[in-house]
């Protein structure tokens, strides 16, 4: 087993393939960053800012990760508390099988589990 840290796939060789990719991408809309709790605002902006709608990095993740996964491998990532429907619309059904939208302790879908189609 090998653990690799990368800004999406910038540190990954183009021919590398994985069984599992786990990501906690930035998903907060740019316009909402100033409204976050002070403790959260102290995090690096790159770890928080998901672009105008909060989905910019998630779009890239969904688009690029199939190239780095073996067949039937998994992609697991966190989403914002109100992004469930938008993220489901972004999932390319020809590339991905939606396995689960795991809820947090409040019952809100926060973790997406996808399996790469063959």
N, C-alpha and C positions, 0 to 999 in steps of 0.2 A: 504494500500500500504506500502511496505517496500523496502528500498534501502539497498543493501548489497555491500560492497567493498571487493574484494578478488583478490588474484593473481590466475587468472582463478578460479578453484574450490577448492582451498586449505582451505578456511574458510567456506565452504558450507557442511552441513551434507549430507551424501549420499542419504538420503530419501527425501530431499527438492526438490520441483518442482516450476518452475517459469512460468509466462505468457510471459515474455520478458527478454532477456539478451542483454545488450548493452556493447560493448567492444571497446576500443581504444588500440589494442595490439601493441607491438613493431613490426615494419615491415621493418625497414631499414637493408639492408644487412650489416653484420659485417665489411666487407671491405670498406664500404662507410662512416662509422661513422666519420673518420678523415676529410672527405671532407665537412661535414655539416657546416652551418653558426655557428659562435661562440656562438650566443644566444641559438641555438638548442643544441650544444654540452654541454652546462651547465646543461641540463636536466640529471636526473639519467640515467646511461647507461642501466639499466634494462628496462626503459621506451622506449628506442630507438632500442636496438639491437635485431633484429629478426632472428639472426643466419646467416649462410653462404649465404642463398638466400633470407633472409628477411621473410620467410614464416614459420619458425619453430613454433612459438606460434600460428599462424593462423591454422596450421595443427592440433595442440592440441585442439584448440577451436572448430574446425569443428568436430573433433572426439569425444570429451568429452561432449559437451553441450547438445546433444540430451537426455542424461541421466538425465539432470536437468530441462528439459522443459516439460510442459504438451503437450498433442496433439494439433497440429495446432498453437502452440506458435511461437514466432518470435525470431530470432537471428539477431542483427544488429551490424556491425563492420566496422571500417575504414581500408582501404588498401593503399598501396603506389601508386604513380601516374602511374607506369608502371606494376602493378601486376594484372590487370583485367583478362587477359587471363589465367595466371597461377592459380589464385584463382578459376576461373570457372572450370578448370580441376580438382581441388582438391575437389570440392563439390560432395559428394556422393548422387546421384540422388535417392537412395532408402531411405535416411534419410531426404533429404531437397528438397524443392521447391524453386527455385530462383525466388523471386518476383521482384527484382529490383537491378540494379547497379546505384545508384544515383550519378550524376555528381557534381563536385565542380563548382565554379563560372567560371572556364575556360573550362568547358564542359568535364572534365576528370573524368571517373568513380572512385569514392573514397569511397563510402559507399555501403556495400553489405547488402541487406535485404533478409533474408531467412525465410521460414516458415517450421516448422517441419511437416513431413508427418505423417499421422495416421498409 
